[in-house]
Amino acid sequence: MDLDEAEEALSEWVKDLLATIEDRLLEAASARTEFVTEVARHITRAGGKRFRPMLVALAAGIGRDLGREVDAESVVKAALVVELTHVASLYHDDVMDSAELRRSAPSANAVYDNSVAIMVGDFLFARASSVVATLGTDFVTVQAETFARLVQGQIAELLGPRGAAPVEHHLAVVADKTGSLIATSARFGGMVAGLGEADLDALTRFGEEIGVVFQLSDDLIDITSDTTGKTPGTDLREGVQTLATLTLAASTDPADAELAAMVGRPLDEAEVRRALPLLRAHRVIAETRDEVLRRAEVARSYLSGLPEGPAKRGLEALCDTVVTRTA
């Protein structure tokens, strides 16, 4: 098989897996009652990037590059675990953030109320636990440790810096809330492929770093882009602090004081329309983009020792994708 054929074969394999995973997500969100099923499928049906399942599949593809048979069902199960965990966390996040929209649709808490959204989030966590138990105790241990990090990251975000430097606190929260589950996605793929501990550690480090990059780039897009389908300035409306606004807040330049004070609190629509062009023109956007680029290269460096092949190149390509989407 030549290089182009190998790349195409991997692409088709990942595409087929993701289609299966999409169907199985809806199955996993089925409950004994129509109401719980309806609420549990509320966010799942809204779609999403499915970045975590894709990462599971790509990491598992390294086993194929080594000439191994990789069990497709185990890849699907591992991907279901991380995506169900992610979706469940969104139900809880929206309650804590009093969010009204999720993926351009009314959030579950806005439609069904907070208590229902919290309980359905718990239901989906339970579904993830049921699936991971079928993969073995090693997978269960990793999932439990990841869930602990998700919770601790959410608590840290609620409490705030409490004396810590705000930028460092923010990056630590992003690592726990986003990086940890994406790290687990990469590790799960490697575990399914039967990779050794050194390769699993490399995938885990890569996953955590690319997860942080993924979130930082998403936050940047919320400020800079009018073409992604997302309404720009959502974080500004909700008073959510991101790397760009925290960097601005840390500025000692008196000329930055007015804008920093404005974006340090929730804004109304008129204020968002005023703040967005000022923020887009500010140097903190270039500084944030440079940090995204730097971290993407750190993520790429963790892949250097992995076996060569289409799967590794696919993972490397993600390092470019997360940067170009913020340009």
Phi and psi restraints in degrees (value plus and minus 20) as a CYANA .aco file:
   2 ASP   PHI    -101.1   -61.1
   2 ASP   PSI     157.7   197.7
   3 LEU   PHI     -80.8   -40.8
   3 LEU   PSI     -65.5   -25.5
   4 ASP   PHI     -82.8   -42.8
   4 ASP   PSI     -61.1   -21.1
   5 GLU   PHI     -84.8   -44.8
   5 GLU   PSI     -59.9   -19.9
   6 ALA   PHI     -84.5   -44.5
   6 ALA   PSI     -62.3   -22.3
   7 GLU   PHI     -82.5   -42.5
   7 GLU   PSI     -63.9   -23.9
   8 GLU   PHI     -86.1   -46.1
   8 GLU   PSI     -59.9   -19.9
   9 ALA   PHI     -82.8   -42.8
   9 ALA   PSI     -63.0   -23.0
  10 LEU   PHI     -84.0   -44.0
  10 LEU   PSI     -63.8   -23.8
  11 SER   PHI     -79.3   -39.3
  11 SER   PSI     -63.9   -23.9
  12 GLU   PHI     -86.9   -46.9
  12 GLU   PSI     -59.1   -19.1
  13 TRP   PHI     -82.4   -42.4
  13 TRP   PSI     -67.0   -27.0
  14 VAL   PHI     -85.3   -45.3
  14 VAL   PSI     -62.1   -22.1
  15 LYS   PHI     -80.7   -40.7
  15 LYS   PSI     -64.1   -24.1
  16 ASP   PHI     -84.8   -44.8
  16 ASP   PSI     -60.9   -20.9
  17 LEU   PHI     -82.6   -42.6
  17 LEU   PSI     -63.9   -23.9
  18 LEU   PHI     -85.0   -45.0
  18 LEU   PSI     -55.0   -15.0
  19 ALA   PHI     -85.0   -45.0
  19 ALA   PSI     -62.1   -22.1
  20 THR   PHI     -85.1   -45.1
  20 THR   PSI     -63.3   -23.3
  21 ILE   PHI     -80.4   -40.4
  21 ILE   PSI     -60.0   -20.0
  22 GLU   PHI     -80.1   -40.1
  22 GLU   PSI     -64.9   -24.9
  23 ASP   PHI     -84.5   -44.5
  23 ASP   PSI     -61.9   -21.9
  24 ARG   PHI     -91.6   -51.6
  24 ARG   PSI     -45.7    -5.7
  25 LEU   PHI     -82.6   -42.6
  25 LEU   PSI     -62.8   -22.8
  26 LEU   PHI     -86.7   -46.7
  26 LEU   PSI     -56.9   -16.9
  27 GLU   PHI     -82.6   -42.6
  27 GLU   PSI     -64.7   -24.7
  28 ALA   PHI     -85.3   -45.3
  28 ALA   PSI     -45.7    -5.7
  29 ALA   PHI    -106.2   -66.2
  29 ALA   PSI     -13.3    26.7
  30 SER   PHI    -101.0   -61.0
  30 SER   PSI     119.2   159.2
  31 ALA   PHI    -147.2  -107.2
  31 ALA   PSI    -198.2  -158.2
  32 ARG   PHI     -94.2   -54.2
  32 ARG   PSI     -42.2    -2.2
  33 THR   PHI    -136.6   -96.6
  33 THR   PSI     130.5   170.5
  34 GLU   PHI     -82.7   -42.7
  34 GLU   PSI     -55.9   -15.9
  35 PHE   PHI     -85.6   -45.6
  35 PHE   PSI     -68.7   -28.7
  36 VAL   PHI     -83.5   -43.5
  36 VAL   PSI     -59.2   -19.2
  37 THR   PHI     -81.5   -41.5
  37 THR   PSI     -63.3   -23.3
  38 GLU   PHI     -79.8   -39.8
  38 GLU   PSI     -66.5   -26.5
  39 VAL   PHI     -89.8   -49.8
  39 VAL   PSI     -60.7   -20.7
  40 ALA   PHI     -86.1   -46.1
  40 ALA   PSI     -46.7    -6.7
  41 ARG   PHI    -112.2   -72.2
  41 ARG   PSI     -22.1    17.9
  42 HIS   PHI     -78.8   -38.8
  42 HIS   PSI     -71.3   -31.3
  43 ILE   PHI     -99.9   -59.9
  43 ILE   PSI     -57.6   -17.6
  44 THR   PHI     -78.7   -38.7
  44 THR   PSI     -62.9   -22.9
  45 ARG   PHI     -87.8   -47.8
  45 ARG   PSI     -42.4    -2.4
  46 ALA   PHI     -92.5   -52.5
  46 ALA   PSI     -26.7    13.3
  47 GLY   PHI      65.4   105.4
  47 GLY   PSI    -169.3  -129.3
  48 GLY   PHI     122.9   162.9
  48 GLY   PSI     155.3   195.3
  49 LYS   PHI     -95.0   -55.0
  49 LYS   PSI     -43.5    -3.5
  50 ARG   PHI      33.1    73.1
  50 ARG   PSI      18.1    58.1
  51 PHE   PHI     -82.3   -42.3
  51 PHE   PSI     -60.5   -20.5
  52 ARG   PHI     -88.0   -48.0
  52 ARG   PSI     -68.6   -28.6
  53 PRO   PHI     -79.1   -39.1
  53 PRO   PSI     -58.9   -18.9
  54 MET   PHI     -81.9   -41.9
  54 MET   PSI     -59.3   -19.3
  55 LEU   PHI     -87.7   -47.7
  55 LEU   PSI     -58.6   -18.6
  56 VAL   PHI     -76.8   -36.8
  56 VAL   PSI     -68.5   -28.5
  57 ALA   PHI     -85.0   -45.0
  57 ALA   PSI     -63.8   -23.8
  58 LEU   PHI     -83.9   -43.9
  58 LEU   PSI     -63.7   -23.7
  59 ALA   PHI     -84.7   -44.7
  59 ALA   PSI     -59.2   -19.2
  60 ALA   PHI     -84.8   -44.8
  60 ALA   PSI     -49.1    -9.1
  61 GLY   PHI     -82.6   -42.6
  61 GLY   PSI     -39.1     0.9
  62 ILE   PHI     -81.4   -41.4
  62 ILE   PSI     -55.4   -15.4
  63 GLY   PHI     -81.4   -41.4
  63 GLY   PSI     -58.6   -18.6
  64 ARG   PHI     -84.4   -44.4
  64 ARG   PSI     -57.9   -17.9
  65 ASP   PHI     -83.6   -43.6
  65 ASP   PSI     -46.4    -6.4
  66 LEU   PHI    -106.7   -66.7
  66 LEU   PSI     -17.4    22.6
  67 GLY   PHI      63.8   103.8
  67 GLY   PSI      -3.1    36.9
  68 ARG   PHI    -114.2   -74.2
  68 ARG   PSI     134.0   174.0
  69 GLU   PHI    -100.5   -60.5
  69 GLU   PSI     101.0   141.0
  70 VAL   PHI    -126.1   -86.1
  70 VAL   PSI     101.9   141.9
  71 ASP   PHI     -89.2   -49.2
  71 ASP   PSI      92.9   132.9
  72 ALA   PHI     -82.1   -42.1
  72 ALA   PSI     -57.3   -17.3
  73 GLU   PHI     -83.6   -43.6
  73 GLU   PSI     -58.2   -18.2
  74 SER   PHI     -88.0   -48.0
  74 SER   PSI     -56.3   -16.3
  75 VAL   PHI     -82.6   -42.6
  75 VAL   PSI     -65.2   -25.2
  76 VAL   PHI     -80.8   -40.8
  76 VAL   PSI     -66.0   -26.0
  77 LYS   PHI     -82.2   -42.2
  77 LYS   PSI     -64.9   -24.9
  78 ALA   PHI     -81.9   -41.9
  78 ALA   PSI     -60.4   -20.4
  79 ALA   PHI     -86.9   -46.9
  79 ALA   PSI     -58.2   -18.2
  80 LEU   PHI     -81.3   -41.3
  80 LEU   PSI     -61.6   -21.6
  81 VAL   PHI     -78.7   -38.7
  81 VAL   PSI     -70.4   -30.4
  82 VAL   PHI     -90.8   -50.8
  82 VAL   PSI     -56.5   -16.5
  83 GLU   PHI     -94.2   -54.2
  83 GLU   PSI     -58.4   -18.4
  84 LEU   PHI     -83.0   -43.0
  84 LEU   PSI     -59.6   -19.6
  85 THR   PHI     -83.3   -43.3
  85 THR   PSI     -64.2   -24.2
  86 HIS   PHI     -81.8   -41.8
  86 HIS   PSI     -69.2   -29.2
  87 VAL   PHI     -83.0   -43.0
  87 VAL   PSI     -61.7   -21.7
  88 ALA   PHI     -78.9   -38.9
  88 ALA   PSI     -60.9   -20.9
  89 SER   PHI     -85.7   -45.7
  89 SER   PSI     -48.8    -8.8
  90 LEU   PHI     -86.3   -46.3
  90 LEU   PSI     -58.3   -18.3
  91 TYR   PHI     -78.9   -38.9
  91 TYR   PSI     -65.6   -25.6
  92 HIS   PHI     -88.6   -48.6
  92 HIS   PSI     -62.6   -22.6
  93 ASP   PHI     -78.9   -38.9
  93 ASP   PSI     -63.0   -23.0
  94 ASP   PHI     -85.5   -45.5
  94 ASP   PSI     -54.6   -14.6
  95 VAL   PHI     -85.9   -45.9
  95 VAL   PSI     -68.5   -28.5
  96 MET   PHI     -86.2   -46.2
  96 MET   PSI     -50.2   -10.2
  97 ASP   PHI    -111.4   -71.4
  97 ASP   PSI     -23.0    17.0
  98 SER   PHI      33.2    73.2
  98 SER   PSI      19.0    59.0
  99 ALA   PHI     -91.6   -51.6
  99 ALA   PSI     123.9   163.9
 100 GLU   PHI    -123.6   -83.6
 100 GLU   PSI     -39.7     0.3
 101 LEU   PHI    -148.4  -108.4
 101 LEU   PSI     128.3   168.3
 102 ARG   PHI    -164.5  -124.5
 102 ARG   PSI     100.0   140.0
 103 ARG   PHI      34.3    74.3
 103 ARG   PSI      25.5    65.5
 104 SER   PHI      46.4    86.4
 104 SER   PSI      -6.8    33.2
 105 ALA   PHI    -145.5  -105.5
 105 ALA   PSI     139.1   179.1
 106 PRO   PHI     -76.6   -36.6
 106 PRO   PSI     115.4   155.4
 107 SER   PHI     -88.2   -48.2
 107 SER   PSI     140.5   180.5
 108 ALA   PHI     -82.5   -42.5
 108 ALA   PSI     -59.2   -19.2
 109 ASN   PHI     -86.8   -46.8
 109 ASN   PSI     -51.9   -11.9
 110 ALA   PHI     -91.6   -51.6
 110 ALA   PSI     -52.9   -12.9
 111 VAL   PHI    -105.7   -65.7
 111 VAL   PSI     -62.6   -22.6
 112 TYR   PHI    -132.6   -92.6
 112 TYR   PSI     -31.0     9.0
 113 ASP   PHI      74.6   114.6
 113 ASP   PSI     143.7   183.7
 114 ASN   PHI     -83.1   -43.1
 114 ASN   PSI     -64.8   -24.8
 115 SER   PHI     -82.0   -42.0
 115 SER   PSI     -62.8   -22.8
 116 VAL   PHI     -84.2   -44.2
 116 VAL   PSI     -64.2   -24.2
 117 ALA   PHI     -81.1   -41.1
 117 ALA   PSI     -62.2   -22.2
 118 ILE   PHI     -83.4   -43.4
 118 ILE   PSI     -65.6   -25.6
 119 MET   PHI     -87.2   -47.2
 119 MET   PSI     -56.2   -16.2
 120 VAL   PHI     -91.2   -51.2
 120 VAL   PSI     -54.2   -14.2
 121 GLY   PHI     -78.9   -38.9
 121 GLY   PSI     -63.4   -23.4
 122 ASP   PHI     -81.8   -41.8
 122 ASP   PSI     -59.2   -19.2
 123 PHE   PHI     -80.3   -40.3
 123 PHE   PSI     -62.6   -22.6
 124 LEU   PHI     -90.6   -50.6
 124 LEU   PSI     -55.1   -15.1
 125 PHE   PHI     -79.9   -39.9
 125 PHE   PSI     -61.2   -21.2
 126 ALA   PHI     -83.9   -43.9
 126 ALA   PSI     -59.6   -19.6
 127 ARG   PHI     -81.1   -41.1
 127 ARG   PSI     -63.2   -23.2
 128 ALA   PHI     -80.8   -40.8
 128 ALA   PSI     -60.1   -20.1
 129 SER   PHI     -84.9   -44.9
 129 SER   PSI     -58.8   -18.8
 130 SER   PHI     -83.5   -43.5
 130 SER   PSI     -60.1   -20.1
 131 VAL   PHI     -91.0   -51.0
 131 VAL   PSI     -63.6   -23.6
 132 VAL   PHI     -86.0   -46.0
 132 VAL   PSI     -48.4    -8.4
 133 ALA   PHI     -82.8   -42.8
 133 ALA   PSI     -47.0    -7.0
 134 THR   PHI     -97.5   -57.5
 134 THR   PSI     -32.2     7.8
 135 LEU   PHI    -111.1   -71.1
 135 LEU   PSI     -39.6     0.4
 136 GLY   PHI     102.1   142.1
 136 GLY   PSI     144.6   184.6
 137 THR   PHI     -85.9   -45.9
 137 THR   PSI     -51.2   -11.2
 138 ASP   PHI     -81.6   -41.6
 138 ASP   PSI     -61.3   -21.3
 139 PHE   PHI     -88.1   -48.1
 139 PHE   PSI     -59.9   -19.9
 140 VAL   PHI     -80.7   -40.7
 140 VAL   PSI     -62.9   -22.9
 141 THR   PHI     -82.2   -42.2
 141 THR   PSI     -66.5   -26.5
 142 VAL   PHI     -82.0   -42.0
 142 VAL   PSI     -63.2   -23.2
 143 GLN   PHI     -83.7   -43.7
 143 GLN   PSI     -61.3   -21.3
 144 ALA   PHI     -84.0   -44.0
 144 ALA   PSI     -63.6   -23.6
 145 GLU   PHI     -84.7   -44.7
 145 GLU   PSI     -57.0   -17.0
 146 THR   PHI     -86.4   -46.4
 146 THR   PSI     -63.0   -23.0
 147 PHE   PHI     -82.3   -42.3
 147 PHE   PSI     -58.5   -18.5
 148 ALA   PHI     -81.8   -41.8
 148 ALA   PSI     -60.0   -20.0
 149 ARG   PHI     -87.1   -47.1
 149 ARG   PSI     -60.5   -20.5
 150 LEU   PHI     -77.8   -37.8
 150 LEU   PSI     -65.9   -25.9
 151 VAL   PHI     -85.1   -45.1
 151 VAL   PSI     -66.0   -26.0
 152 GLN   PHI     -83.6   -43.6
 152 GLN   PSI     -56.2   -16.2
 153 GLY   PHI     -85.5   -45.5
 153 GLY   PSI     -59.7   -19.7
 154 GLN   PHI     -86.1   -46.1
 154 GLN   PSI     -61.4   -21.4
 155 ILE   PHI     -83.8   -43.8
 155 ILE   PSI     -63.8   -23.8
 156 ALA   PHI     -80.5   -40.5
 156 ALA   PSI     -58.5   -18.5
 157 GLU   PHI     -85.4   -45.4
 157 GLU   PSI     -61.1   -21.1
 158 LEU   PHI     -85.1   -45.1
 158 LEU   PSI     -60.2   -20.2
 159 LEU   PHI     -95.0   -55.0
 159 LEU   PSI     -48.9    -8.9
 160 GLY   PHI      64.1   104.1
 160 GLY   PSI    -198.3  -158.3
 161 PRO   PHI     -81.6   -41.6
 161 PRO   PSI     -53.8   -13.8
 162 ARG   PHI      28.1    68.1
 162 ARG   PSI      31.9    71.9
 163 GLY   PHI      77.8   117.8
 163 GLY   PSI     -39.3     0.7
 164 ALA   PHI     -96.9   -56.9
 164 ALA   PSI     139.3   179.3
 165 ALA   PHI     -83.8   -43.8
 165 ALA   PSI     107.4   147.4
 166 PRO   PHI     -75.7   -35.7
 166 PRO   PSI     -60.9   -20.9
 167 VAL   PHI     -86.2   -46.2
 167 VAL   PSI     -65.2   -25.2
 168 GLU   PHI     -84.5   -44.5
 168 GLU   PSI     -59.8   -19.8
 169 HIS   PHI     -81.2   -41.2
 169 HIS   PSI     -63.8   -23.8
 170 HIS   PHI     -81.4   -41.4
 170 HIS   PSI     -65.0   -25.0
 171 LEU   PHI     -85.5   -45.5
 171 LEU   PSI     -54.7   -14.7
 172 ALA   PHI     -87.3   -47.3
 172 ALA   PSI     -59.5   -19.5
 173 VAL   PHI     -84.1   -44.1
 173 VAL   PSI     -63.7   -23.7
 174 VAL   PHI     -81.6   -41.6
 174 VAL   PSI     -60.5   -20.5
 175 ALA   PHI     -82.1   -42.1
 175 ALA   PSI     -62.2   -22.2
 176 ASP   PHI     -93.9   -53.9
 176 ASP   PSI     -65.8   -25.8
 177 LYS   PHI     -98.0   -58.0
 177 LYS   PSI     -52.9   -12.9
 178 THR   PHI    -135.9   -95.9
 178 THR   PSI     -69.8   -29.8
 179 GLY   PHI     -80.4   -40.4
 179 GLY   PSI     -57.4   -17.4
 180 SER   PHI     -84.2   -44.2
 180 SER   PSI     -63.2   -23.2
 181 LEU   PHI     -93.8   -53.8
 181 LEU   PSI     -52.8   -12.8
 182 ILE   PHI     -92.2   -52.2
 182 ILE   PSI     -54.1   -14.1
 183 ALA   PHI     -81.3   -41.3
 183 ALA   PSI     -62.6   -22.6
 184 THR   PHI     -84.9   -44.9
 184 THR   PSI     -55.0   -15.0
 185 SER   PHI     -80.0   -40.0
 185 SER   PSI     -67.3   -27.3
 186 ALA   PHI     -86.0   -46.0
 186 ALA   PSI     -61.8   -21.8
 187 ARG   PHI     -85.1   -45.1
 187 ARG   PSI     -63.6   -23.6
 188 PHE   PHI     -78.1   -38.1
 188 PHE   PSI     -62.5   -22.5
 189 GLY   PHI     -80.4   -40.4
 189 GLY   PSI     -63.4   -23.4
 190 GLY   PHI     -85.5   -45.5
 190 GLY   PSI     -56.7   -16.7
 191 MET   PHI     -85.2   -45.2
 191 MET   PSI     -63.1   -23.1
 192 VAL   PHI     -80.6   -40.6
 192 VAL   PSI     -55.7   -15.7
 193 ALA   PHI     -99.4   -59.4
 193 ALA   PSI     -24.9    15.1
 194 GLY   PHI      53.9    93.9
 194 GLY   PSI      10.2    50.2
 195 LEU   PHI     -94.4   -54.4
 195 LEU   PSI     138.0   178.0
 196 GLY   PHI     -95.5   -55.5
 196 GLY   PSI     150.6   190.6
 197 GLU   PHI     -82.1   -42.1
 197 GLU   PSI     -58.2   -18.2
 198 ALA   PHI     -82.6   -42.6
 198 ALA   PSI     -63.9   -23.9
 199 ASP   PHI     -88.1   -48.1
 199 ASP   PSI     -57.2   -17.2
 200 LEU   PHI     -84.2   -44.2
 200 LEU   PSI     -60.9   -20.9
 201 ASP   PHI     -84.4   -44.4
 201 ASP   PSI     -60.0   -20.0
 202 ALA   PHI     -83.1   -43.1
 202 ALA   PSI     -63.5   -23.5
 203 LEU   PHI     -84.5   -44.5
 203 LEU   PSI     -58.7   -18.7
 204 THR   PHI     -85.1   -45.1
 204 THR   PSI     -64.8   -24.8
 205 ARG   PHI     -83.6   -43.6
 205 ARG   PSI     -63.3   -23.3
 206 PHE   PHI     -79.5   -39.5
 206 PHE   PSI     -68.2   -28.2
 207 GLY   PHI     -80.6   -40.6
 207 GLY   PSI     -62.4   -22.4
 208 GLU   PHI     -85.0   -45.0
 208 GLU   PSI     -63.9   -23.9
 209 GLU   PHI     -88.2   -48.2
 209 GLU   PSI     -63.2   -23.2
 210 ILE   PHI     -90.2   -50.2
 210 ILE   PSI     -46.6    -6.6
 211 GLY   PHI     -86.3   -46.3
 211 GLY   PSI     -62.8   -22.8
 212 VAL   PHI     -83.9   -43.9
 212 VAL   PSI     -63.6   -23.6
 213 VAL   PHI     -80.1   -40.1
 213 VAL   PSI     -63.2   -23.2
 214 PHE   PHI     -77.6   -37.6
 214 PHE   PSI     -64.8   -24.8
 215 GLN   PHI     -90.6   -50.6
 215 GLN   PSI     -62.8   -22.8
 216 LEU   PHI     -81.9   -41.9
 216 LEU   PSI     -58.7   -18.7
 217 SER   PHI     -89.7   -49.7
 217 SER   PSI     -57.2   -17.2
 218 ASP   PHI     -80.6   -40.6
 218 ASP   PSI     -64.1   -24.1
 219 ASP   PHI     -84.1   -44.1
 219 ASP   PSI     -57.4   -17.4
 220 LEU   PHI     -88.0   -48.0
 220 LEU   PSI     -61.7   -21.7
 221 ILE   PHI     -79.4   -39.4
 221 ILE   PSI     -55.0   -15.0
 222 ASP   PHI     -80.2   -40.2
 222 ASP   PSI     -45.6    -5.6
 223 ILE   PHI    -111.9   -71.9
 223 ILE   PSI     -62.1   -22.1
 224 THR   PHI    -116.5   -76.5
 224 THR   PSI     -41.2    -1.2
 225 SER   PHI    -128.0   -88.0
 225 SER   PSI     119.0   159.0
 226 ASP   PHI    -131.8   -91.8
 226 ASP   PSI     -13.2    26.8
 227 THR   PHI    -141.4  -101.4
 227 THR   PSI     -11.6    28.4
 228 THR   PHI    -113.4   -73.4
 228 THR   PSI     -25.5    14.5
 229 GLY   PHI      73.1   113.1
 229 GLY   PSI     -33.7     6.3
 230 LYS   PHI    -110.9   -70.9
 230 LYS   PSI     126.9   166.9
 231 THR   PHI     -96.1   -56.1
 231 THR   PSI      96.9   136.9
 232 PRO   PHI     -85.3   -45.3
 232 PRO   PSI     129.1   169.1
 233 GLY   PHI      66.6   106.6
 233 GLY   PSI      -7.5    32.5
 234 THR   PHI     -79.8   -39.8
 234 THR   PSI     -64.2   -24.2
 235 ASP   PHI     -83.4   -43.4
 235 ASP   PSI     -56.4   -16.4
 236 LEU   PHI     -85.6   -45.6
 236 LEU   PSI     -60.4   -20.4
 237 ARG   PHI     -81.9   -41.9
 237 ARG   PSI     -58.3   -18.3
 238 GLU   PHI    -111.3   -71.3
 238 GLU   PSI     -22.9    17.1
 239 GLY   PHI      52.3    92.3
 239 GLY   PSI       2.1    42.1
 240 VAL   PHI     -99.2   -59.2
 240 VAL   PSI     106.1   146.1
 241 GLN   PHI    -106.1   -66.1
 241 GLN   PSI     115.9   155.9
 242 THR   PHI    -145.2  -105.2
 242 THR   PSI     158.0   198.0
 243 LEU   PHI     -78.4   -38.4
 243 LEU   PSI     -60.6   -20.6
 244 ALA   PHI     -84.3   -44.3
 244 ALA   PSI     -66.8   -26.8
 245 THR   PHI     -92.0   -52.0
 245 THR   PSI     -53.3   -13.3
 246 LEU   PHI     -89.7   -49.7
 246 LEU   PSI     -57.5   -17.5
 247 THR   PHI     -83.5   -43.5
 247 THR   PSI     -60.7   -20.7
 248 LEU   PHI     -83.0   -43.0
 248 LEU   PSI     -62.1   -22.1
 249 ALA   PHI     -83.7   -43.7
 249 ALA   PSI     -48.6    -8.6
 250 ALA   PHI    -101.9   -61.9
 250 ALA   PSI     -26.6    13.4
 251 SER   PHI     -85.9   -45.9
 251 SER   PSI     120.9   160.9
 252 THR   PHI    -119.8   -79.8
 252 THR   PSI     -16.3    23.7
 253 ASP   PHI     -97.1   -57.1
 253 ASP   PSI      99.8   139.8
 254 PRO   PHI     -76.8   -36.8
 254 PRO   PSI     -47.2    -7.2
 255 ALA   PHI     -87.1   -47.1
 255 ALA   PSI     -37.5     2.5
 256 ASP   PHI    -111.6   -71.6
 256 ASP   PSI     -28.5    11.5
 257 ALA   PHI     -80.8   -40.8
 257 ALA   PSI     -65.3   -25.3
 258 GLU   PHI     -84.6   -44.6
 258 GLU   PSI     -66.9   -26.9
 259 LEU   PHI     -86.9   -46.9
 259 LEU   PSI     -59.7   -19.7
 260 ALA   PHI     -81.5   -41.5
 260 ALA   PSI     -61.1   -21.1
 261 ALA   PHI     -86.4   -46.4
 261 ALA   PSI     -57.5   -17.5
 262 MET   PHI     -84.4   -44.4
 262 MET   PSI     -68.5   -28.5
 263 VAL   PHI    -103.9   -63.9
 263 VAL   PSI     -16.0    24.0
 264 GLY   PHI    -109.8   -69.8
 264 GLY   PSI     -12.8    27.2
 265 ARG   PHI    -165.0  -125.0
 265 ARG   PSI     144.9   184.9
 266 PRO   PHI     -81.7   -41.7
 266 PRO   PSI     120.1   160.1
 267 LEU   PHI    -133.9   -93.9
 267 LEU   PSI     128.5   168.5
 268 ASP   PHI    -104.4   -64.4
 268 ASP   PSI     157.5   197.5
 269 GLU   PHI     -81.3   -41.3
 269 GLU   PSI     -62.1   -22.1
 270 ALA   PHI     -83.5   -43.5
 270 ALA   PSI     -59.6   -19.6
 271 GLU   PHI     -88.6   -48.6
 271 GLU   PSI     -57.5   -17.5
 272 VAL   PHI     -82.1   -42.1
 272 VAL   PSI     -64.2   -24.2
 273 ARG   PHI     -82.4   -42.4
 273 ARG   PSI     -51.4   -11.4
 274 ARG   PHI     -99.2   -59.2
 274 ARG   PSI     -62.0   -22.0
 275 ALA   PHI     -94.7   -54.7
 275 ALA   PSI     -57.0   -17.0
 276 LEU   PHI     -76.7   -36.7
 276 LEU   PSI     -72.6   -32.6
 277 PRO   PHI     -83.8   -43.8
 277 PRO   PSI     -53.6   -13.6
 278 LEU   PHI     -86.7   -46.7
 278 LEU   PSI     -61.8   -21.8
 279 LEU   PHI     -89.9   -49.9
 279 LEU   PSI     -59.7   -19.7
 280 ARG   PHI     -82.4   -42.4
 280 ARG   PSI     -51.6   -11.6
 281 ALA   PHI    -107.5   -67.5
 281 ALA   PSI     -25.5    14.5
 282 HIS   PHI    -103.3   -63.3
 282 HIS   PSI     132.3   172.3
 283 ARG   PHI     -83.3   -43.3
 283 ARG   PSI     -41.3    -1.3
 284 VAL   PHI     -84.6   -44.6
 284 VAL   PSI     -42.9    -2.9
 285 ILE   PHI     -88.8   -48.8
 285 ILE   PSI     -65.6   -25.6
 286 ALA   PHI     -83.9   -43.9
 286 ALA   PSI     -58.4   -18.4
 287 GLU   PHI     -85.7   -45.7
 287 GLU   PSI     -60.7   -20.7
 288 THR   PHI     -86.8   -46.8
 288 THR   PSI     -61.6   -21.6
 289 ARG   PHI     -83.3   -43.3
 289 ARG   PSI     -58.1   -18.1
 290 ASP   PHI     -82.9   -42.9
 290 ASP   PSI     -58.0   -18.0
 291 GLU   PHI     -87.9   -47.9
 291 GLU   PSI     -58.1   -18.1
 292 VAL   PHI     -80.4   -40.4
 292 VAL   PSI     -65.4   -25.4
 293 LEU   PHI     -82.9   -42.9
 293 LEU   PSI     -64.5   -24.5
 294 ARG   PHI     -81.0   -41.0
 294 ARG   PSI     -65.4   -25.4
 295 ARG   PHI     -89.4   -49.4
 295 ARG   PSI     -52.7   -12.7
 296 ALA   PHI     -83.4   -43.4
 296 ALA   PSI     -57.0   -17.0
 297 GLU   PHI     -91.1   -51.1
 297 GLU   PSI     -54.4   -14.4
 298 VAL   PHI     -82.0   -42.0
 298 VAL   PSI     -64.7   -24.7
 299 ALA   PHI     -79.4   -39.4
 299 ALA   PSI     -63.9   -23.9
 300 ARG   PHI     -80.3   -40.3
 300 ARG   PSI     -57.3   -17.3
 301 SER   PHI     -83.0   -43.0
 301 SER   PSI     -49.1    -9.1
 302 TYR   PHI     -89.7   -49.7
 302 TYR   PSI     -37.3     2.7
 303 LEU   PHI    -106.7   -66.7
 303 LEU   PSI     -27.3    12.7
 304 SER   PHI     -78.5   -38.5
 304 SER   PSI     -55.1   -15.1
 305 GLY   PHI    -110.3   -70.3
 305 GLY   PSI     -21.3    18.7
 306 LEU   PHI     -94.3   -54.3
 306 LEU   PSI     134.6   174.6
 307 PRO   PHI     -77.3   -37.3
 307 PRO   PSI     118.8   158.8
 308 GLU   PHI     -90.3   -50.3
 308 GLU   PSI     126.7   166.7
 309 GLY   PHI     137.2   177.2
 309 GLY   PSI     159.3   199.3
 310 PRO   PHI     -79.1   -39.1
 310 PRO   PSI     -55.4   -15.4
 311 ALA   PHI     -86.4   -46.4
 311 ALA   PSI     -64.8   -24.8
 312 LYS   PHI     -81.9   -41.9
 312 LYS   PSI     -62.4   -22.4
 313 ARG   PHI     -84.1   -44.1
 313 ARG   PSI     -54.3   -14.3
 314 GLY   PHI     -84.4   -44.4
 314 GLY   PSI     -60.6   -20.6
 315 LEU   PHI     -86.2   -46.2
 315 LEU   PSI     -61.1   -21.1
 316 GLU   PHI     -82.6   -42.6
 316 GLU   PSI     -56.0   -16.0
 317 ALA   PHI     -83.5   -43.5
 317 ALA   PSI     -49.9    -9.9
 318 LEU   PHI     -82.5   -42.5
 318 LEU   PSI     -53.0   -13.0
 319 CYS   PHI     -82.8   -42.8
 319 CYS   PSI     -53.5   -13.5
 320 ASP   PHI     -97.6   -57.6
 320 ASP   PSI     -59.4   -19.4
 321 THR   PHI     -82.2   -42.2
 321 THR   PSI     -64.8   -24.8
 322 VAL   PHI     -87.9   -47.9
 322 VAL   PSI     -41.2    -1.2
 323 VAL   PHI    -104.4   -64.4
 323 VAL   PSI     -67.9   -27.9
 324 THR   PHI     -85.9   -45.9
 324 THR   PSI     -46.5    -6.5
 325 ARG   PHI     -91.4   -51.4
 325 ARG   PSI     -31.4     8.6
 326 THR   PHI    -121.5   -81.5
 326 THR   PSI     -22.8    17.2
